[in-house]
């Protein structure tokens, strides 16, 4: 008999910047999430229509490829799944109100913010896992996924860089405050 795997929460990541999208997906996959990724709100809306009730977390940028923005997507997703944890990010101030309970993160945000949000969404309640990856226009046809070992190495590298950045920022503040005294 095969061993059953524990249910994993499912996150939908909507980001048109491939590097940011991949970083968020790496962080969430390492936090035991199944991840569905899209580069446009229109593609994400199709995912929400098909599996919206299974999602635990939606993280979307405001400005996306296509005609729909991330705030509009957040409203659609919240209508379909009122208990969905939603995070909307942007480098600019919001021009539209968010659905009730949604969070806004101004860019830049830290990788640890994603990990904390993932943990909070999982503690609320794990939704049934989506067992297959939904095909969204975020990878070129025939392009393979990053191997799991390389993903872990990349994640550790990103977290290491983040810690180094925080250390350098602390040291520069310490040095500057010492010069001001």
Beta strands, then each sheet from edge to edge (+ up, - down):
strand 1: 9-14
strand 2: 33-38
strand 3: 57-61
strand 4: 85-90
strand 5: 103-106
sheet 1: 2+ 1+ 3+ 4+ 5+
end
